[in-house]
Amino acid sequence: MKPEPFNLKLCTLASCLLALGLGCGKSDSDWPRGMLPPAPPTLTYHIGSPVSGLRLTDTARTTHSIEAYRGRIVVLEFWSCRSPYVEKSEKARQRLIARYGPQDMAYLAIDSNRDEYRGEIEQYLGDHRSSYPVVADDHGMVARRFNAKRTPQVVVLDRGGVVRYIGGLCSDDEWAKSEVERADWLEPALDALLAGRSPDPSTRPPKGNKIRMLPSP
């Protein structure tokens, strides 16, 4: 048998190491993980920044483009199926969607954790009877653009796609309860936007678990 060229062996070894580094022990077809990392983000969004160009795929393999939500208020929540804080606030999340969804609010959960996969996410959604989409933020590029560090942490866009609120879901008083009942920081921000005003304050400190992102390429 003719031996493989040395450079081919190196490529094969590199591919194996890349797969291990990206956590590809589970099938890539199971969740949009394992792609080569894109270039680092060159733009960081702040209050007042217009957001465009975000295209993310959910567990049902539906692609969500941020431009498709123009004309609606959008809540982007950095989320994790393994976060005790996310689970503790699930009731408040469902209440929020039920109240504001009919008022032209769109909600997307963003999973930026390197080691969470479709099966366990769908298990969480099924166990909690949650109907919202969870999209994959491969390599944490969206989290980095919004400087998101924790789950849960929210970003709210107005009807024109401009960032109007960044930060925590609720107050320390709510977190002190055995189960969070209301997103008492986020709801006033949404009420203000629905009334045509800017949220005040526009930022709040998030509380939750640290996002487990891949290292920045």
Buried (B, 14 or more C-beta within 10 A) or exposed (E): EEEEEEEEEEEEEEEEEEEEEBBBEBEEEEBBBBEEBEEEBEEEBEBEBEBEEBEBBBBEEEEBEBEEBEEBBBBBBBBBBBBEBBBBBBBBBBBBBEBBBEEBBBBBBBBBBBEBBBBBBBEBBEEBEBEBBBBBBBBBBBBBBBEBBBBBBBBBBBBEBBBBBBBBBBBEEBBEEEEBEBBBBBBBBBEBBBEEEBBEEBEBEBBBBEBBBBEEE
